[in-house]
Each structure stands twice: as structure tokens, then as C-alpha cells.
Amino acid sequence: MLKSYEAIYKQGQLIWLTDTPPLLDDMPVKVVTHFEEPNQFTPQAVETMLQRTAGALGKLERADIDRQLRQMRTEWDRG
């Protein structure tokens, strides 16, 4: 049976983010890594994206979109 555990690999050690797995001698382990690319968005790229998606959410001004994004981030952080 496979059970997933989340951890961060830091300085040669695993720092567990969820439950710590049981430690058994000679236990087989499979490791899957997740690499995140650094955010490559520049202010110009964001502006271009906003221009290309204009009207997708209806008639909103940039200030309205920014306000909605701030609200969503706040709700996400509370979750």
C-alpha cells in the first residue's frame, strides 16, 4: 500500500509538513519530487495578459480586478 507524506528537503533532511511516517527498518521508499519554476512574470507581462483577457470577466476596471484578487488572496490565506 502506498501512503503519501509531504515534506521539504532542506540541508540533507526531510522536514515533514503533515504526519510523520512510521520509521521501520528496511522499509522500501519511493520519492517523487515537485520542482516549481520561479515566477517569470514581469509587470509588462501582467499588463499584456490583462489586455489579452479584457472582457473575460465582464466590464471591470483594473482597480476592480485588483480588489477582487486581494479579496481572493485574503480568503485563501485564511483557509
C-alpha positions in Angstrom: 0.0 0.0 0.0 1.3 3.5 -0.8 0.7 6.4 1.6 1.7 9.9 0.8 3.6 12.3 3.1 4.6 15.8 2.3 8.0 17.1 3.2 10.5 19.8 2.3 14.1 18.6 1.6 16.4 21.1 3.3 20.1 20.7 4.0 20.1 16.9 3.7 17.0 16.4 5.9 13.3 16.0 5.3 11.1 18.4 7.2 7.6 16.8 7.4 4.7 19.1 6.6 2.0 16.6 7.5 2.0 13.4 9.6 5.4 11.9 10.1 5.6 8.4 8.5 6.4 5.5 10.7 10.1 4.6 10.8 10.7 1.0 10.0 14.0 -0.7 9.3 14.5 -1.8 5.7 11.3 -0.1 4.6 11.1 0.5 0.8 10.6 4.2 -0.1 9.5 5.9 -3.3 10.4 9.5 -3.7 8.6 11.9 -6.0 9.9 15.4 -6.3 8.0 18.6 -7.4 10.1 21.4 -8.8 8.5 24.8 -9.2 9.8 27.2 -11.7 10.5 30.6 -10.4 7.8 33.2 -11.2 8.8 34.8 -14.5 6.0 37.4 -14.6 7.1 41.0 -15.1 4.8 44.0 -14.8 4.8 44.2 -18.7 3.8 40.5 -19.0 1.0 41.0 -16.5 -0.2 44.1 -18.4 -0.2 42.2 -21.7 -2.1 39.3 -20.1 -4.7 41.7 -18.8 -5.1 43.3 -22.2 -5.5 39.9 -23.9 -8.1 38.8 -21.4 -10.1 42.1 -21.3 -13.8 41.4 -21.1 -13.5 37.8 -19.9 -15.0 38.8 -16.5 -17.3 41.4 -17.9 -16.8 45.1 -17.8 -14.3 45.6 -15.0 -11.7 48.2 -14.4 -8.2 47.2 -13.4 -8.8 48.5 -9.9 -11.9 46.2 -9.6 -9.8 43.2 -10.7 -7.0 44.1 -8.2 -9.6 44.4 -5.4 -11.1 41.0 -6.3 -7.7 39.4 -6.4 -6.8 40.9 -3.0 -10.0 39.6 -1.5 -9.4 36.1 -3.0 -5.8 36.0 -1.6 -7.1 37.0 1.8 -9.7 34.3 1.8 -7.1 31.8 0.5 -4.7 32.8 3.3 -7.4 32.2 5.9 -8.3 28.8 4.5 
